[in-house]
Amino acid sequence: MKKTLKGLVFITLPTLIFIFVILELFFRYVIPAAEIPQGVFDENELLYRFDTTGQREGVYTMGKGAEMRGDWRINNHGWNAPNDYFQKKDKKLIAVIGDSFIEAMLIDIDKSYPFLLRDSLGSEYDVYAIAKSGAPLSEYLSYSRYANKYFNPDIFIFNVVHNDYDESILELNPSSGHRLTVNVGEEGVTENIPVANPDFSQFDWKKRTLKKSAIFRYLYSNLNITKAISMMMEKKKEGQGDEQFNANVEVAKLLENKDAIDKAVGYILAKIKEENPGKKIIFIMDAPREDIYKGRLAESNVMFLHDILKDHCQKNGFVYHDLTQPMQEDYLKNKTRFNPELDAHWDEYGHRFVFNQIMAHPEWLLPPDTTALVMAVDSLASPVQVVQK
C-alpha cells in the first residue's frame, strides 16, 4: 500500500502534471487553441453580447491543426468589430444585424462583409455590425431596438440563415430563454422577456477557469467535441441520418411547425416595420449551400423557408435578396465554396461575395421611395425582390 501510494505521489502525479503542462504549451504555441471572448447576458438591455471588461482581443481558431484562424476584437458596446460604436453621427449609418455569420469569428473581423462595406462606403456611410452567435430571427428584433436606442441607423440589413426560424419560437427551442423569443398560440404571437441562464460561465467561476485551459479550449472549440457528441446522440436516439438535416436544420421538425413559423416571421417583420418608419430595411437570405455543392438544388427541402421570408418582405415593403441563385451561378462557374470544409460559416470568399452582391445594388442604399413600386420575379428566377409601399 505504501509502495503504491509512493508511486502515485512521486511518479504518476508528477508525470500527469508534466504531460498537462506540455499539452498546455503545445496548444498555446504550436497548434494554438481558440481564444474565446466571454459572452454575457446584459440584464439592462436584456440581450446577449460580449463582456467589455475582460479580454478584448484574441485569435479564434478551428480544426485539428487550427487551420482556420480569425482575429477578433470586442468593441466598446460588446460586439466583435474593428471599430468602436458611438451615438454621434456625422454620416448615414448602416446597421447589419445577424448571428454567428455576422459575428464572423472564423475570419479576421475587418474581412467580414459589414466592414468591407464600411471600407468601401466610408466617405458617406458608417457601418455597425450587431451580432452574436446563436441569435435567431426574433433576437434580430431585439438587436434592432438596441441599435435604434443608441445609434438610430438609417438602413438596416438583416442577415438570415436557415436555423433562424424555428429557434425564434421558445416552445421549439427551450434553451433560448436568454434570447428574445416568441410564443405562437391561438390568440396570436407574443414576446417572451429574456432571462439570464444561471448555467452560463458568466455566473460560474469554475467554468470561466476551465476556459483558461488551452487543452479544454482545443477540445471544446477546435474539435467541437460537445456538438459532435450531441448530434451523434440525437441521431442515435431518434434513428435519424444526415439526409434529414439540411442547412443546419431538422427539416421534418420545421415542416411540422410551418404554420407557427410563418406566423412568427410575420409578427417579427411587422414589428420591424412598425418600429422603423422611413428607414430602408433589407433582408439577405443565405443559400442552401450544401445543395448547391452537391448539385441537388432543384430538390432542396428548405426552400419553403425562403418563400416564407420573401412573402413577409413583400407584405412589409422590404428589400429581399436571396443568395441562392447568385451563389449557384458563381459555384458552377468558379467551383469555389463559400465556406470551408470544416465549418458552415462563410469564409473570406463568402463574405466578399455577399459584399459584392450588396455593392451591385446601390439603390438599396438610397432613402425609401414611397411612390415607386419596383418588383422582381421569384427568388430562383431573380435573387432580388424589392417592394416599396
Secondary structure by P-SEA (a helix, b strand, c coil): caaaaaaaaccaaaaaaaaaaaaaaaacccccccccccccccccccbbbbbcccccbbbbbbcccccbbbbbbbccccccccbbbbcccccbbbbbbbccccccccccccccaaaaaaaaacccbbbbbbbbccccaaaaaaaaaaaaacccccbbbbbbcccccccccccccccccccbbbbbccccbbbbbbbbccccccccaaaaaaaacaaaaaaacccaaaaaaaaaaaaaaacccccccccccaaaaaaaaaaaaaaaaaaaaaaaaaacccbbbbbbbbcaaaaaaaccccccccaaaaaaaaaaaaaabbbbbbaaaaaaaaaaaccccccccccccccaaaaaaaaaaaaacccccccccccbbbbbcccccccbbbbcc
